[in-house]
Amino acid sequence: MLECGMLEQDKRALRRRSAVLCKQLVVDELLIQCLQADEILTESMAESIMAEQTSHKRSWRLLLLLPKRGPRAFSHFCSALQETEQQHLYELLTQSPQKDGKETPAESIQPEEEPVMKTTEKKRKRFVDSSLRLPTQEVIAAKRARTHAESMEFSLDADSPINTPVLPCAPDFYLSHCQQSYRMNSSPRGLALVISNVTFDPCAAPDLDPRKGGEVDDEVLRKVFTELDYSVTVQRDLTAQGMRTCIENFCRRTDHRTVDSCVVCLLSHGVEGAIYGTDGQLLQLDWVFESFDNAHCPLLQNKPKMFFIQACRGEEMDCGVEQIDGPPRTCSPSCEQRDAGREGQGDANSRQRGDLGRPRIKLPQRSDMICGFASLKGQRICTAAMRNTKRGSWFIQELNSTLRLHARDTHLADIMVQVNAHIKEREGYAPGTAHHRCKEMSEFTSSLCKDLFLFPKYQPQY
């Protein structure tokens, strides 16, 4: 039991940075586990923090508790910030104000060093440590033999600030853009589901290799969407039927009624139009999109539904082509849009009409969706997606970086264009193998009817 409170200088540091911490601190299960492992938080305290519905409230509750948890609480909190990759907040807290207004690192409040690796550190090692540091293709060995299937990655933007905190939306920007865009001010902004298949059944699916680095991807997605104020659920290693059941349950959640959007991320091996469960069976993506359409998920009608698919759409590897002299050419993928051009011949379903016989407003079967794909589907070729076993897949890396830096003032369709541009520049490096200078091209499709701004960390005042 802790007998005394936090040191006064540490309390002042927390108070001085409380506004920034409430906005930028990511209070997730890993941070809480770090503090529990150090006996700073009890189990009941951890449960009370995680029971809060918004990121802001979780941060505030934690900051209220920390000063009461003894003289070690501050240093262990700083250690937890480092372990959960919130280095910017650690540096902010460990700077002391000077008389001239500048700040320098405060030596007296460095986190304690511990000779024994804690359980939470071991968990993090599973995300970032691997004896294999090479990108692999999301392809199936049975369909094409994989020789030198893992190669060292070279990226023109490998130093992207993927751990930079999500930059907040300015109030003026919200006020000038909220009228012409989708409503996006609920807290949480919406529910997010991440399904990540990393390890496949060697008996039922002997041809599907483990997706080394896949665990990095789902952790990256969990963090970024938590910071964007989504309530995130992560499910790992599901069979095709398990994925179906998980998605059906997610669609039926009644809290879709009170939120403004929805996010679904699917990460697995795949082929065009489908992804693999851990049992080697396929789940059709068209069924996934249908599950969220206006007929099957009415609580999400007129609300934006975002999908991100990290999977191959075929076996072919994009070897790239040499660019000719002259101005750079743009080759952005696009989605052909068709207009039916006809109206229905009547409505036999009387339930579509109001009490006085006036027809209700009708919606198309499927609308207000945007889907980003890690790899390209063309008329003659479906391409493989590249994944780095150390840092995760190219597509998820770029999506994460772009959301963190630009969600504050860029609508999602333009964010996906930026992701495409970054993916276009990336290139594999594996001299002497078929993967040398390999390329990837992402794409997205959209039936959005308004601009989709996420307005991160902004809550309208009514």
PyMOL commands that set and color helices and strands:
alter all, ss='L'
color gray80, all
select helices_A, chain A and resi 8-16+18-24+29-37+43-50+55-68+73-83+87-93+107-109+119-128+171-177+214-227+240-251+254-258+285-291+298-300+350-352+394-406+412-425
alter helices_A, ss='H'
color red, helices_A
select strands_A, chain A and resi 95-97+103-105+135-137+153-154+190-196+230-236+261-267+270-271+274-276+282-284+305-310+369-373+386-388+392-393+427-428+443-446
alter strands_A, ss='S'
color yellow, strands_A
deselect
rebuild
show_as cartoon
